[in-house]
Amino acid sequence: MVDDLKAEPSDMEGKYLTFNLMNEFYGVSVDWILQIIAIPDITKIPKTPHFVKGVINLRGKIIPVIDLRLRFKLPEQEYNERTSIVIIKIKAEKSEVFIGIIVDKVLEVLDIHASQIEPAPAFGVDLDTRFILGMAKVKNLVVTLLNMNEVLTGIALQAEGVIPVRNEEFKCPMQQANN
């Protein structure tokens, strides 16, 4: 799996699952992908970041699900028949961890060669490009190749990485009323 922010295009070449968010094209190395599923019932978890939609039960495993649109601060969209969850596998210290990412539409697996990849652009301003491994030019499209380690950072995978934690400190409403 490619996860080095300074990776060379030759290190990034390989097969990528491509998908849409809004009208933009993104790619994730197939090394990260476990499977793609339709949107099932999602159980909401209170006090999680806004982009964490909840958890799903996939063959007896509880898997946290994030909406990639919201993670990237894009406008929320109602899910439709093309909306999918891509199950990502992450190697944690002691085990494998699975997280679902909701995307607008899964497209295809592309074989992307080093000659088609440019490094992540330097915008010269205070713009967060940690999520971007590189930019690929394939079939007259520009595909943003995602660094899944950075995309999933901030979800704060705990111990075994199963449950995302909240962004803010919990304050009991009863304690606030007494102060």
Secondary structure, DSSP 8 states (H G I E B T S, - for coil): ----TT--HHHH-EEEEEEEETTEEEEEEGGGEEEEEE----B--TT--TTEEEEEEETTEEEEEEEHHHHTT-------TT-EEEEEEEE-SSSEEEEEEEESEEEEEEEE-GGGEEE----SSS---TTEEEEEEETTEEEEEE-HHHHHTTS---TTS-S---SS----HHHHHH-
